Amino acid sequence: MLALLSGVLYALSFPLYDLWICAWVFAVPLFLSIEDAGPRESLVYGALTGIVAWAGILYWIAYVMDIYGEMSLFAASFLLLLLMVYMSMYFAVFSWAANRFIKGSGLSVLILPGIWILLELIRSNFVFSGFPWALAGHSQFSCKALIQVAEFGGVYLISGLILMMNVSVYRLMKKDLYSLSITIVLLALALVWGGWRMDTYELNKDELKVGIAQVNIEQEKKWLPEMVEPTIEMYSRLSASAVEQGARMVIWSETACNFFLFRQWEPTSKIVNLTSKYDVRFLIGSPAYEEEKYYNRVWLVHKGKIEGSYDKVHLVPFGEYLPLAGLIEPFFGNLTKGVGNFSKATDPAPIGESGILICFESVFDDMSRHLCKQGARYLVNVSNDAWFKTWSTPAQHLRFACFRAVENRRYLLRSVNHGISAVVDPLGRIVSEIGLLQEGVMVRTITKEDYITFYTSYGPVLAYLWSFVAVIAALTSRRRDVKA
């Protein structure tokens, strides 16, 4: 029951529940459950924690596969269970490590957070190109002063502080004040520095007025042939409103054009005529087809002419492509039926000054870093979240994406079919948004930033360093225990 409680607390830390305070103690019940357990039991308890946690966070995946993948709810639930079992293994390994260090070593307050960070790094960067969804640090989005340290260590550094507090609370229950003292000092330093950073951060003087269009087209209707004309009309109307309000760039969502832009001429001519009317640049999402390959693309169009394009790099496994397709396509081929089997680009680069992130590319820190190092002065995240209706996914997607703004000190502009579209400043604050199931346009003045942060330059080097030191300390501690 204690292990299950840890899973519930972890899930409650994220939207839609958003009880972020739960993250600071989520692992304490797990630690209590493994006090007198052996290594195998600890693995099982950790796995149970993970399964419950991911059931509360990723439940929507089964509904997406059921509704849009033409699968039965039973089959979709089974696939979700397989994913949850895989994801729970990270909790299991952490629990196994905690069983060895939580009680005996005074260094556990540094070792266990380092091991957790290492597991998050592995989950974020390997297996099906990584899945950095709902990392522990993501739960602290509401604590703006704290998340400013992402400028140095990314979301992983915040995860480390959270796990330090979890270890400290458990150790305090065992009359150990040492761990809590270290944690409070580091946490206080992070909060004080974050507050100072927010008060003193200066935006660039180079401004750009942008318009962000959001339509609300149900996924069931989006790709119907009869929806091409209405969709163009909606975006045209919203774009005209943005231009009237002074926008110099207008952003449409992922696959805003439900046809092959610049290949299907009849609807394309309407887009060309629209963009030719205004001396304004348009970022337009559309599927693309070249050399017998499909791409998920964003075009930069000015006065009816193409000025650049970006193709998606991080495709959604089982959504935009099937891993090991030769083996599983006969069984699960319908999973990609709603969008198609896309090819990924291999050399992402900004379009002019815009760093484009399509869909869940916004949760990959390396994508944003790469684009900013190549000259992106603001980030643009376009998505189609109509797949997820009013489940927790759109809110999770927005929250996790906001960390890219802090890590790189860039404005983040989100145009999302169905919602939630938003403008996020370089401090991670949502300064404007359009909610779920709404149609509208917002026009905001942003600044084009040039500042290169430590994280932009070096990535999660501090996270890797913490993990490395933790592993060395763990091995040294175990060797010392064996000799004793």
C-alpha positions in Angstrom: 0.0 0.0 0.0 2.9 2.4 0.7 4.4 1.7 -2.7 1.0 2.3 -4.4 0.7 5.6 -2.4 4.0 6.8 -3.8 2.6 6.2 -7.3 -0.5 8.2 -6.5 1.5 11.1 -5.1 3.7 11.2 -8.2 0.7 11.3 -10.5 -1.0 14.0 -8.5 2.0 16.2 -9.0 1.1 16.8 -12.6 -1.9 18.2 -14.5 -4.8 17.9 -14.4 -4.4 17.3 -10.7 -1.4 19.7 -10.4 -0.8 19.2 -6.7 2.9 20.0 -7.2 3.6 19.9 -3.4 3.1 16.1 -3.6 6.3 15.7 -5.6 8.4 16.7 -2.6 7.3 13.7 -0.6 6.2 11.2 -3.2 9.1 8.7 -2.6 8.8 8.7 1.2 6.1 6.0 1.3 8.2 3.9 -1.1 11.3 4.3 1.1 9.2 3.1 4.1 8.0 0.1 2.1 11.5 -1.1 1.4 13.0 -0.6 4.8 12.9 -4.3 5.6 12.6 -5.6 2.1 15.1 -7.5 0.0 16.5 -6.5 -3.4 13.8 -8.4 -5.3 11.0 -7.1 -3.2 12.3 -3.6 -3.7 12.2 -4.0 -7.4 8.6 -5.2 -7.2 7.6 -2.3 -4.9 9.3 0.2 -7.2 7.5 -1.3 -10.3 4.2 -1.0 -8.5 4.9 2.6 -7.7 5.7 3.2 -11.4 2.7 1.5 -12.8 0.3 3.5 -10.6 2.1 6.7 -11.4 2.0 6.2 -15.1 -1.6 5.0 -15.1 -2.5 8.4 -13.6 -0.3 10.4 -16.0 -0.6 8.4 -19.3 -4.1 7.0 -19.2 -5.1 9.0 -22.2 -2.9 6.9 -24.5 -5.4 4.0 -24.4 -8.2 6.3 -25.4 -6.3 7.7 -28.3 -5.5 4.3 -29.7 -9.0 3.1 -29.1 -10.7 6.1 -30.8 -8.2 6.9 -33.6 -6.2 3.7 -34.0 -9.3 1.6 -34.6 -8.4 -0.8 -31.8 -10.6 -2.2 -29.1 -10.3 -0.6 -25.7 -9.0 -3.9 -24.4 -6.2 -4.1 -27.0 -5.4 -0.4 -26.4 -5.3 -0.9 -22.7 -3.0 -3.9 -23.1 -0.5 -1.8 -25.2 -0.8 1.0 -22.6 0.0 -1.6 -19.9 3.1 -2.7 -21.8 4.3 1.0 -21.9 3.5 1.4 -18.2 5.5 -1.7 -17.4 8.5 -0.4 -19.4 8.2 3.1 -17.8 7.8 1.5 -14.3 11.2 -0.2 -14.7 12.9 3.2 -14.0 11.0 3.4 -10.7 12.0 -0.3 -10.0 15.7 0.4 -10.5 15.5 3.5 -8.3 13.8 1.5 -5.6 16.4 -1.2 -5.8 19.2 1.4 -5.4 17.3 3.1 -2.5 17.1 -0.3 -0.7 20.9 -0.3 -0.6 21.6 3.3 0.4 18.6 4.9 2.0 19.3 3.6 5.5 23.1 3.1 5.8 24.9 5.8 3.9 24.9 9.5 5.0 25.6 10.3 1.4 22.2 8.9 0.3 20.9 12.5 0.1 23.3 13.0 -2.8 23.6 9.4 -4.2 19.9 8.6 -4.7 19.0 11.9 -6.4 22.0 11.4 -8.7 20.7 7.9 -9.6 17.2 9.3 -10.2 18.7 11.9 -12.5 20.7 9.3 -14.4 17.5 7.3 -14.9 15.7 10.4 -16.2 18.5 11.0 -18.6 18.4 7.5 -19.9 14.6 7.6 -20.3 14.8 11.0 -22.1 17.4 10.1 -24.7 17.2 6.4 -25.4 14.7 3.7 -26.6 12.4 4.9 -29.5 14.4 8.2 -29.4 13.5 8.9 -25.8 10.4 9.9 -23.9 11.1 12.8 -21.5 7.4 13.1 -20.4 6.5 14.0 -16.8 10.0 14.2 -15.4 10.0 15.0 -11.6 11.2 18.5 -12.2 8.3 19.3 -14.6 5.9 19.2 -11.6 7.4 22.5 -10.3 6.2 24.6 -13.1 4.1 26.8 -10.8 7.2 27.6 -8.6 8.7 30.1 -11.0 11.6 31.1 -8.7 12.8 27.5 -8.4 12.6 26.6 -12.1 15.0 29.4 -13.0 17.9 27.1 -12.2 17.0 25.2 -15.4 19.2 27.8 -17.1 22.1 25.8 -15.7 21.0 22.2 -15.2 17.7 22.0 -17.1 14.7 20.2 -15.6 17.0 17.5 -14.4 18.5 19.8 -11.7 15.1 20.5 -10.4 14.4 16.8 -10.3 17.5 16.3 -8.2 16.4 18.9 -5.7 13.0 17.2 -5.4 14.6 13.8 -4.7 17.0 15.4 -2.2 13.9 16.6 -0.2 12.3 13.2 -0.4 15.4 11.5 1.0 15.7 14.2 3.6 12.2 13.8 4.9 12.7 10.0 5.2 16.0 10.5 7.0 14.4 13.1 9.3 12.0 10.4 10.4 15.1 8.4 11.4 16.4 11.4 13.5 18.9 12.5 10.8 19.1 16.3 10.5 22.2 16.3 8.4 20.4 15.5 5.1 17.7 18.0 5.7 20.2 20.7 6.5 22.0 20.2 3.2 18.8 20.1 1.2 17.3 23.3 2.8 20.6 25.2 2.1 20.7 24.2 -1.6 16.9 24.8 -2.0 17.2 28.2 -0.4 20.1 29.1 -2.6 18.1 28.1 -5.7 15.0 30.0 -4.7 16.9 33.2 -3.7 18.9 33.1 -7.0 15.8 32.4 -9.0 13.9 35.3 -7.4 16.9 37.6 -8.1 17.1 36.4 -11.7 13.4 37.1 -12.3 13.8 40.6 -10.8 16.9 41.5 -12.8 16.6 39.7 -16.1 16.6 42.2 -18.9 14.9 41.5 -22.2 16.4 42.4 -25.5 15.3 45.6 -27.3 14.7 44.0 -30.6 10.9 43.5 -30.7 8.5 41.5 -33.0 4.7 41.6 -32.9 3.3 38.2 -33.5 -0.1 36.8 -34.1 -1.0 33.2 -33.0 -4.1 31.6 -34.5 -6.0 28.8 -32.8 -8.8 27.0 -34.5 -10.8 24.2 -32.8 -11.4 21.4 -35.3 -12.2 17.9 -34.0 -9.7 15.2 -35.0 -12.6 13.1 -36.4 -13.3 15.9 -38.9 -9.9 17.4 -39.5 -8.9 15.3 -42.6 -12.3 15.1 -44.3 -12.1 16.5 -47.8 -15.1 18.8 -47.1 -13.1 20.4 -44.3 -10.4 21.9 -46.6 -12.4 25.1 -47.5 -13.8 25.8 -44.0 -10.3 25.3 -42.5 -8.7 27.8 -44.9 -11.6 30.2 -44.2 -11.0 30.0 -40.4 -7.3 30.6 -40.6 -7.8 33.4 -43.2 -10.2 35.2 -40.9 -8.0 34.9 -37.8 -5.0 36.0 -39.8 -6.7 39.1 -41.1 -7.6 40.0 -37.5 -4.0 39.5 -36.4 -2.7 41.7 -39.2 -5.3 44.4 -38.3 -3.8 44.4 -34.8 -0.3 45.0 -36.1 1.2 41.5 -36.3 4.3 41.2 -38.4 4.3 37.4 -38.2 1.3 35.0 -38.0 1.6 31.4 -36.8 -0.7 28.6 -37.7 -0.8 25.2 -36.0 0.7 21.9 -36.9 -0.9 20.5 -40.1 -3.1 23.6 -40.2 -3.4 22.9 -43.9 -5.2 19.6 -44.2 -3.8 19.0 -47.7 -0.3 19.0 -49.3 0.6 22.7 -49.5 2.4 23.6 -52.7 1.4 20.3 -54.3 -2.4 20.4 -54.4 -2.8 23.6 -56.4 -6.4 24.5 -55.9 -6.3 25.0 -52.1 -2.7 26.1 -52.3 -3.7 29.0 -54.5 -5.9 30.3 -51.7 -3.0 30.3 -49.3 -0.8 32.0 -51.8 -3.4 34.7 -52.4 -3.9 35.2 -48.7 -0.2 35.6 -47.9 0.3 37.9 -50.9 -2.3 40.4 -49.5 -0.1 41.3 -46.5 3.5 42.2 -45.9 3.6 39.7 -43.1 5.4 36.4 -42.7 3.4 33.3 -42.1 4.5 30.1 -40.4 2.1 27.4 -41.7 2.0 23.7 -40.8 1.2 21.2 -43.5 2.1 17.6 -44.5 4.6 17.3 -47.3 5.5 14.7 -49.9 8.9 14.5 -51.5 10.8 11.6 -53.1 8.1 9.2 -52.1 8.4 10.2 -48.4 6.0 12.0 -46.2 7.1 14.8 -43.8 5.4 16.8 -41.1 6.5 20.3 -42.2 6.2 24.0 -41.3 6.6 26.5 -44.1 7.7 30.1 -43.9 5.8 32.0 -46.5 6.1 35.8 -47.3 4.1 37.5 -50.0 3.1 34.2 -51.5 6.7 32.9 -51.7 8.5 30.2 -49.8 11.3 31.5 -47.6 12.1 28.3 -45.8 10.8 25.2 -44.2 11.4 22.8 -41.3 10.6 19.1 -41.2 9.9 17.3 -37.9 12.8 15.3 -36.4 11.3 13.6 -33.3 8.4 11.6 -34.7 5.8 10.2 -32.3 6.3 6.4 -32.0 3.1 4.5 -32.8 1.5 7.8 -33.9 3.6 9.0 -36.9 5.7 5.9 -37.4 5.8 2.3 -36.2 9.0 1.1 -34.6 10.0 -2.3 -35.9 7.3 -1.8 -38.5 8.1 -5.1 -40.3 7.3 -7.1 -37.2 4.3 -5.2 -35.7 2.6 -3.6 -38.7 0.3 -6.6 -39.4 -1.1 -6.2 -35.9 -1.0 -2.5 -35.1 -0.8 -0.8 -38.5 -4.0 1.1 -37.9 -2.3 3.2 -35.2 -0.7 5.5 -37.8 -3.8 5.5 -40.1 -4.9 8.9 -38.8 -1.7 10.7 -39.7 0.3 8.3 -41.9 3.9 6.9 -41.8 6.2 9.9 -41.8 9.9 10.2 -42.4 12.1 12.2 -40.0 14.4 15.0 -40.9 18.0 14.5 -39.9 19.4 18.1 -40.0 17.1 20.5 -38.0 17.8 24.2 -38.4 16.0 27.4 -37.7 13.9 29.1 -40.3 15.4 32.5 -40.2 15.2 33.5 -36.6 12.5 31.0 -35.7 13.3 27.8 -33.9 10.5 25.4 -34.9 9.3 22.6 -32.6 6.5 20.4 -34.0 4.2 18.7 -31.5 6.0 16.9 -28.7 9.5 18.0 -30.0 8.9 20.7 -27.4 9.6 18.2 -24.5 13.1 17.4 -25.9 15.6 19.8 -24.4 18.3 18.9 -27.0 16.1 20.1 -29.9 15.6 23.6 -28.5 19.3 23.9 -27.5 20.4 22.8 -31.0 18.1 25.4 -32.6 19.2 28.2 -30.3 22.9 27.5 -30.8 22.2 27.8 -34.6 20.7 31.2 -34.2 17.1 30.9 -33.2 16.1 34.0 -31.3 12.7 32.7 -30.3 11.0 29.3 -30.3 7.8 28.3 -32.0 5.9 25.2 -31.0 3.1 24.2 -33.3 0.9 21.2 -32.4 -2.4 19.5 -33.0 -3.7 18.4 -29.6 -7.2 17.6 -30.8 -6.2 14.0 -30.4 -6.4 14.4 -26.7 -9.8 16.1 -26.3 -10.1 17.5 -22.8 -7.9 15.0 -21.1 -4.8 16.1 -19.2 -2.5 15.9 -22.2 -2.8 19.5 -23.5 -2.1 21.0 -20.1 0.8 18.6 -19.6 2.2 19.4 -23.0 2.1 23.2 -22.4 3.7 22.9 -18.9 6.6 20.7 -20.1 7.2 22.9 -23.1 7.6 26.0 -20.9 10.9 24.7 -19.5 12.4 25.2 -23.0 11.9 28.9 -22.6 13.7 29.0 -19.2 16.6 26.7 -20.3 17.4 28.9 -23.3 16.0 32.3 -22.2 13.8 32.5 -25.3 10.2 33.4 -25.9 8.1 30.4 -26.7 5.1 30.8 -29.1 2.6 28.0 -29.3 -0.1 27.6 -31.9 -2.2 24.6 -31.2 -5.4 23.3 -32.9 -7.9 22.6 -30.1 -5.6 24.3 -27.5 -3.8 25.3 -25.5 -2.0 28.1 -27.5 0.2 30.4 -25.5 3.0 33.0 -25.4 5.6 32.1 -22.8 8.3 34.6 -21.8 12.0 33.7 -21.2 11.3 33.3 -17.5 8.7 30.6 -18.1 5.7 32.7 -17.4 2.6 32.3 -19.6 1.8 35.9 -20.5 -1.1 35.0 -22.9 -3.1 31.9 -23.8 -6.2 30.6 -25.6 -7.8 27.8 -23.7 -9.2 24.4 -24.8 -12.0 24.2 -27.3 -11.7 27.8 -28.3 -11.2 29.6 -31.5 -9.3 32.9 -31.5 -6.2 34.9 -32.2 -3.8 36.6 -29.8 -1.3 39.3 -30.7 1.7 40.0 -28.5 4.9 41.9 -28.8 7.9 39.6 -28.0 11.6 40.2 -28.0 14.1 38.4 -30.1 16.8 37.2 -27.7 20.5 36.5 -28.4 21.7 35.5 -24.9 23.2 32.0 -24.8 22.7 30.3 -21.4 25.0 27.7 -19.8 22.4 25.1 -20.6 22.2 26.1 -24.3 25.9 25.8 -24.6 26.6 22.6 -22.6 23.2 20.9 -22.1 22.7 18.6 -19.1 26.4 18.4 -18.3 25.7 19.2 -14.6 23.1 16.4 -14.5 25.6 14.0 -16.0 28.2 15.2 -13.5 25.8 14.7 -10.5 25.0 11.2 -11.8 28.6 10.3 -12.3 29.6 11.4 -8.8 26.6 9.6 -7.4 27.5 6.3 -9.1 31.1 6.6 -8.0 30.0 7.3 -4.4 27.6 4.4 -4.5 30.2 2.0 -5.7 32.7 3.2 -3.1 30.1 3.0 -0.3 29.2 -0.6 -1.3 32.8 -1.6 -1.4 33.4 -0.2 2.0 30.3 -2.0 3.4 31.5 -5.3 1.9 34.9 -5.0 3.5 33.3 -4.1 6.8 
